[in-house]
Amino acid sequence: MFSIQDDVPAGFRLSGIARPHPHRPFELLLPLALADELREKEQERARIAQAAREAEEDLRREEFRTRSSPPAAAPAAPVPNPIAFVTAFERGVLRRRRDRQHPVLRGEELLRVIGRIATLRDKDYQKRELELTKKLELAGALRGVANPAFRPQKWAKALEYLREAHPHFAEVTDFVARRVTLSTHGRQPLRIPPIHLWGDPGLGKTHYANDLARALGAPIRRHSFENAQTTSMLLGTERHWSTASQGMIFQEICLGRVANPVFLLDELDKAPRGSQYDPLAALHSLLEPVTACRARDASLDIEFDASLATYIATSNDPSRVPESLRSRFREFHIQPPTGADALLAARVVATAATQQLGIGGFAATCPAICKKLAHLTAREIYQAVQDAAARAVDAGRFHLLLADLPLDALDPDERGTTLH
């Protein structure tokens, strides 16, 4: 045993332990990880107790103000007991496995919102917002964390598919795979830094993002900035607007099942400029974990944790994206596949195109046809194969011939020749 005067060995710390008798405390020599965890739990308990006391004091002041003011047009909504509410809402937060569950809402924050709703005079607003807070209350503070590392065999197959179907995205796939591997060696949830995919149109950037989200086991929500005018789609509209609604970030995280959904920020370079409301403004805080942990949805005026969300942005011309945003992304320049990669990608895309038709018994696209299509982008291959399939079905066949391919899908040198 070591006394306080002894040298503490590396990797350990003397930690004070409370005893029933306050005048007889003692200390234990604990590993650093365990000591830090005990201290964090104690701080969390103190925070919850302090927040509950502050919420109770706020409600007491609000009740005094309400008694001193004229009666409201609508009856006040019932406000729960602060300590009991926070304790019940955050049940399991301290005992959770940090790599599998993550708290996205704090009990005192939801309690604050409920207290504000209690003062609303508009019955319709009050009813609607109380229904929403009830959903949040039932869901609790915790959300799951999507991580393919929990199912290694399935993840290995998903990686193999990504590399076959999207060989020109290999650098991105490797980057994500390393983050997944890193998560298996720590006690923290999977966090993938924001990704920016830029390159010519038709390279399959959106298609890749959808396949990547599927491989990660996370839901994906797309938002195109081509016609965006404000940040309301991301973080909601304020309650005084007649069309007030929650933003997609709040909907997917707080009303969804996981704390780390994927958000596809499509056509980032086409966001309108010079308008009064900058549609890109909210991204400056959402893309930084330090500020994203206190994201605020305007509709319900509620603060929540969006720090685990995965953002995948796409653009054709990165120079049109503000440098202040580009610095927050890991950027990848996507170029068309060549050689064997192009042939492999053509085969995978052609197969997906015929399967998407939903025609039972339709034969797989033969290598000769895939070779003719390999010079095209993923989007062009997809369109050409579906056009060719329509011609084949119209002719009473359930397989493709070279003659079914549209002429504009061929190399210029082959368009004047007859296909056999």
C-alpha positions in Angstrom: 0.0 0.0 0.0 1.1 3.6 -0.6 0.6 6.5 1.8 0.0 10.0 0.7 3.7 10.7 1.1 4.8 7.8 -1.2 5.5 8.4 -4.8 2.5 7.5 -6.9 3.4 5.1 -9.7 2.8 6.1 -13.3 -0.7 5.5 -14.5 -2.3 5.8 -11.1 -3.8 8.6 -9.0 -4.7 9.0 -5.3 -8.5 9.7 -5.2 -10.5 10.8 -2.2 -13.4 8.6 -1.3 -16.3 9.9 0.7 -17.1 8.0 4.0 -20.1 7.9 6.3 -18.2 9.9 8.9 -17.0 13.2 7.4 -14.0 13.5 9.7 -12.5 10.2 8.6 -11.9 10.4 4.8 -9.5 8.1 3.1 -7.8 7.9 -0.4 -7.5 5.0 -2.8 -4.8 4.4 -5.4 -6.7 4.0 -8.6 -5.8 3.7 -12.3 -6.1 7.0 -14.1 -9.0 5.9 -16.4 -11.1 4.7 -13.4 -10.2 7.8 -11.4 -11.3 10.1 -14.3 -14.5 8.1 -14.8 -15.4 8.4 -11.1 -14.6 12.1 -11.0 -16.7 12.6 -14.2 -19.7 10.8 -12.7 -19.5 12.9 -9.6 -19.3 16.1 -11.6 -22.3 14.9 -13.7 -24.4 14.2 -10.5 -23.5 17.7 -9.2 -24.5 19.3 -12.5 -27.8 17.6 -12.6 -28.6 18.5 -9.0 -27.5 22.1 -9.6 -29.6 22.4 -12.8 -32.6 21.0 -11.0 -32.2 23.6 -8.3 -31.9 26.4 -10.8 -34.9 25.1 -12.8 -37.0 24.9 -9.6 -36.0 28.5 -8.7 -36.9 29.7 -12.3 -40.3 28.1 -12.0 -40.8 29.7 -8.6 -40.1 33.1 -10.0 -42.3 32.4 -13.0 -45.2 31.4 -10.7 -44.8 34.6 -8.8 -44.7 36.6 -12.0 -47.8 34.8 -13.3 -49.7 35.5 -10.1 -48.8 39.2 -10.3 -49.9 39.5 -14.0 -53.4 39.4 -15.5 -54.8 35.9 -16.2 -53.7 34.5 -19.5 -56.1 33.7 -22.3 -55.2 30.0 -22.2 -54.7 27.8 -19.1 -51.1 27.2 -18.1 -49.7 23.9 -19.1 -48.7 21.6 -16.2 -45.1 21.8 -15.2 -43.4 18.7 -13.8 -41.4 18.5 -10.6 -37.9 19.6 -11.6 -35.7 17.1 -9.7 -37.9 14.1 -10.5 -38.2 15.2 -14.2 -34.4 15.6 -14.7 -33.6 12.4 -12.9 -36.1 10.4 -14.9 -35.2 12.0 -18.2 -31.5 11.4 -17.8 -31.8 7.9 -16.5 -29.0 5.7 -17.7 -26.8 8.6 -18.9 -24.1 7.9 -16.3 -24.2 4.1 -16.7 -24.2 4.1 -20.5 -21.5 2.6 -22.8 -20.0 5.7 -24.3 -19.3 4.0 -27.6 -22.9 2.9 -28.1 -25.1 5.6 -26.6 -24.8 9.3 -26.5 -26.9 12.0 -24.7 -28.4 14.5 -27.2 -30.7 16.4 -24.8 -30.3 17.7 -21.2 -33.2 17.3 -18.8 -32.9 20.9 -17.5 -33.0 22.2 -21.1 -36.2 20.3 -21.9 -37.6 21.5 -18.6 -36.9 25.1 -19.5 -38.7 24.7 -22.8 -41.7 23.1 -21.0 -41.7 26.1 -18.6 -41.7 28.5 -21.5 -44.6 26.7 -23.2 -46.6 27.0 -20.0 -46.6 30.8 -20.4 -47.9 30.7 -24.0 -51.3 32.3 -24.6 -52.0 30.7 -27.9 -53.7 27.4 -27.3 -52.8 25.9 -30.7 -49.1 26.7 -30.3 -49.1 25.4 -26.7 -50.8 22.1 -27.7 -48.5 21.5 -30.6 -45.3 22.2 -28.7 -46.4 20.2 -25.7 -47.1 17.2 -27.9 -43.5 17.5 -29.3 -41.9 17.8 -25.8 -43.9 14.8 -24.7 -42.3 12.8 -27.6 -38.9 14.0 -26.4 -39.6 13.1 -22.8 -40.7 9.6 -23.8 -37.5 9.1 -26.0 -35.3 10.2 -23.1 -31.8 11.8 -23.3 -29.9 9.0 -25.0 -29.7 8.0 -28.6 -27.8 5.0 -30.1 -24.5 5.4 -32.0 -24.3 3.8 -35.4 -21.0 2.1 -35.8 -20.4 -0.7 -38.4 -17.5 -2.0 -36.2 -20.1 -3.6 -34.0 -20.8 -6.0 -36.9 -17.3 -6.7 -38.3 -18.3 -9.3 -41.0 -21.1 -7.1 -42.4 -18.7 -4.1 -42.3 -16.0 -6.0 -44.2 -18.5 -6.9 -47.0 -19.7 -3.3 -47.1 -16.2 -2.0 -47.5 -15.6 -4.5 -50.3 -18.7 -3.3 -52.1 -17.7 0.4 -51.7 -14.3 -0.3 -53.2 -15.8 -2.3 -56.1 -18.7 0.0 -56.9 -16.9 3.3 -56.3 -13.2 2.7 -57.0 -12.5 6.4 -57.7 -13.7 7.1 -54.1 -11.0 4.7 -52.6 -9.3 7.5 -50.7 -12.6 8.5 -49.1 -13.5 4.9 -48.2 -10.0 4.4 -46.6 -10.4 7.6 -44.6 -13.8 6.5 -43.2 -12.5 3.0 -42.6 -9.6 4.4 -40.5 -12.1 6.4 -38.4 -14.1 3.3 -37.8 -11.0 1.3 -36.8 -10.0 4.1 -34.5 -13.3 4.0 -32.7 -12.8 0.3 -31.8 -9.7 1.1 -29.8 -11.2 3.8 -27.7 -14.2 4.3 -25.4 -15.7 7.2 -27.4 -18.5 7.1 -30.0 -17.8 7.0 -33.8 -17.2 10.5 -35.1 -16.4 11.1 -38.7 -15.0 14.6 -39.6 -17.0 16.6 -42.3 -16.2 15.4 -45.8 -16.2 17.5 -49.0 -16.4 15.6 -52.3 -15.8 17.8 -55.3 -15.4 17.1 -59.0 -17.2 17.1 -62.3 -20.9 16.4 -62.5 -22.0 12.8 -63.0 -19.2 11.1 -61.1 -21.6 9.5 -58.6 -20.9 11.7 -55.5 -24.5 11.6 -54.3 -24.7 7.8 -55.0 -21.5 7.2 -53.1 -22.8 9.2 -50.1 -25.9 7.1 -50.0 -23.9 3.8 -50.2 -21.5 5.0 -47.5 -24.4 5.9 -45.1 -25.9 2.4 -45.8 -22.5 0.8 -45.0 -22.2 2.8 -41.8 -25.7 1.7 -40.7 -26.8 5.3 -40.3 -29.9 7.1 -41.7 -29.1 9.8 -44.3 -30.9 13.1 -45.0 -30.2 15.1 -48.1 -30.4 18.9 -48.4 -29.7 20.6 -51.7 -28.3 24.1 -51.5 -29.2 24.9 -55.1 -32.4 26.7 -54.2 -31.8 27.2 -50.5 -32.6 30.7 -49.3 -32.2 30.5 -45.5 -30.8 28.1 -42.8 -34.4 27.1 -41.8 -34.2 23.6 -43.4 -31.2 22.9 -41.2 -32.1 24.5 -37.9 -35.9 25.3 -38.2 -38.0 28.4 -38.5 -38.9 30.6 -35.6 -42.3 30.1 -33.9 -43.8 33.4 -35.0 -43.9 32.3 -38.7 -47.1 30.6 -39.8 -45.1 27.8 -41.4 -42.8 27.2 -38.4 -41.3 23.7 -38.4 -38.3 21.9 -36.9 -35.0 21.7 -38.9 -33.8 18.5 -40.3 -30.8 18.3 -37.8 -33.2 18.4 -34.8 -35.6 15.9 -36.5 -33.0 13.3 -37.3 -31.1 13.5 -34.0 -33.7 14.3 -31.3 -36.7 12.7 -32.9 -34.6 9.9 -34.6 -32.9 6.8 -33.3 -29.2 7.6 -33.6 -27.0 10.5 -32.5 -24.8 10.3 -35.6 -27.0 10.4 -38.7 -25.5 11.3 -42.1 -26.4 14.7 -43.7 -25.8 15.0 -47.4 -25.1 18.7 -48.2 -25.6 18.6 -51.9 -24.6 21.3 -54.4 -22.8 23.3 -51.8 -21.2 25.5 -54.4 -24.6 26.5 -55.8 -25.9 28.2 -52.6 -27.3 31.6 -53.4 -25.0 34.5 -52.5 -25.8 38.1 -51.5 -29.2 37.3 -50.0 -30.3 38.7 -46.6 -30.3 35.3 -45.1 -27.1 33.2 -45.8 -28.1 29.5 -46.2 -24.6 28.5 -45.4 -24.3 30.4 -42.1 -25.5 27.6 -39.8 -22.8 25.3 -41.1 -20.0 27.3 -39.5 -21.1 26.1 -36.0 -22.6 22.7 -37.0 -19.3 21.6 -38.5 -17.3 22.3 -35.4 -17.9 19.7 -32.6 -17.2 22.3 -29.9 -20.1 24.5 -31.0 -22.3 21.7 -32.5 -22.8 20.2 -29.0 -24.9 23.2 -28.3 -26.9 23.5 -31.5 -30.2 25.3 -31.2 -33.4 24.6 -33.2 -35.3 27.9 -33.8 -38.8 26.3 -33.9 -38.8 24.9 -30.4 -36.0 27.2 -29.1 -34.2 24.2 -27.7 -30.5 23.4 -27.4 -29.3 19.9 -28.3 -26.1 18.0 -29.1 -25.4 17.5 -32.8 -21.6 17.0 -32.4 -21.6 13.4 -33.6 -23.5 14.1 -36.9 -21.6 13.1 -40.1 -21.7 15.7 -42.9 -20.9 14.9 -46.5 -20.9 17.9 -48.9 -20.7 17.8 -52.7 -19.7 20.4 -55.2 -18.5 20.8 -58.8 -16.5 24.1 -58.3 -15.0 24.3 -54.8 -13.8 27.8 -55.4 -17.4 28.9 -55.0 -17.5 27.6 -51.5 -16.4 30.1 -48.8 -12.9 29.4 -47.5 -14.2 29.6 -43.9 -16.3 26.5 -44.6 -13.8 24.6 -46.7 -11.3 24.8 -43.8 -13.8 22.7 -41.7 -13.9 19.9 -44.3 -11.6 17.0 -45.2 -11.6 17.6 -49.0 -11.3 14.9 -51.7 -11.0 15.6 -55.4 -13.0 12.9 -57.2 -11.9 12.1 -60.7 -13.4 9.6 -63.3 -12.1 6.0 -62.9 -9.7 4.7 -65.5 -8.5 1.3 -66.7 -9.6 -1.7 -64.7 -11.3 0.5 -62.2 -13.5 1.9 -64.9 -14.5 -1.5 -66.1 -15.3 -2.7 -62.5 -17.4 0.4 -61.8 -19.3 0.1 -65.1 -20.2 -3.5 -64.2 -21.5 -2.6 -60.7 -23.4 0.5 -61.9 -25.0 -1.5 -64.8 -26.1 -4.2 -62.4 -27.6 -1.7 -60.0 -29.4 0.0 -62.9 -31.1 -3.2 -64.1 -32.0 -4.3 -60.5 -33.6 -0.9 -59.9 -36.1 -1.7 -62.7 -37.6 -4.4 -60.5 -38.0 -6.8 -63.4 -37.7 -10.4 -62.2 -35.3 -12.7 -64.1 -33.5 -9.9 -66.0 -30.0 -11.1 -66.9 -26.9 -9.4 -65.6 -25.2 -7.1 -68.0 -22.5 -8.9 -70.0 -18.8 -7.8 -69.9 -18.8 -6.7 -73.5 -21.5 -4.1 -72.8 -19.8 -3.0 -69.6 -16.6 -2.4 -71.7 -18.5 -0.2 -74.1 -19.9 1.9 -71.2 -16.7 2.2 -69.2 -15.8 5.6 -70.6 -19.0 7.1 -69.2 -19.7 8.7 -65.8 -21.7 6.7 -63.3 -24.8 8.8 -64.0 -24.5 8.3 -67.8 -24.0 4.5 -67.4 -27.1 4.3 -65.3 -29.2 6.2 -67.8 -27.8 4.2 -70.8 -28.4 0.8 -69.2 -32.0 1.7 -68.2 -32.7 3.0 -71.8 -31.2 -0.2 -73.2 -33.3 -2.4 -70.8 -36.4 -0.6 -72.0 -35.6 -1.5 -75.6 -34.9 -5.1 -74.7 -38.2 -5.5 -72.8 -40.0 -3.9 -75.7 -38.4 -6.5 -78.0 -39.6 -9.3 -75.7 -36.1 -10.0 -74.2 -34.9 -10.1 -70.6 -31.2 -9.5 -71.4 -29.3 -6.8 -73.1 -27.6 -6.8 -76.5 -25.0 -4.3 -77.7 -27.6 -3.1 -80.2 -29.8 -2.0 -77.3 -27.3 0.7 -76.2 -28.2 4.3 -77.3 -25.8 5.7 -79.8 -24.9 8.7 -77.6 -23.5 6.2 -75.0 -20.8 5.0 -77.4 -17.4 6.3 -78.1 -17.5 8.8 -81.0 -15.3 6.4 -83.1 -17.9 3.6 -82.7 -21.0 5.6 -83.4 -20.7 5.1 -87.1 -20.2 1.4 -86.9 -22.8 -1.3 -86.6 -23.1 -3.2 -83.4 -23.3 -7.0 -83.4 
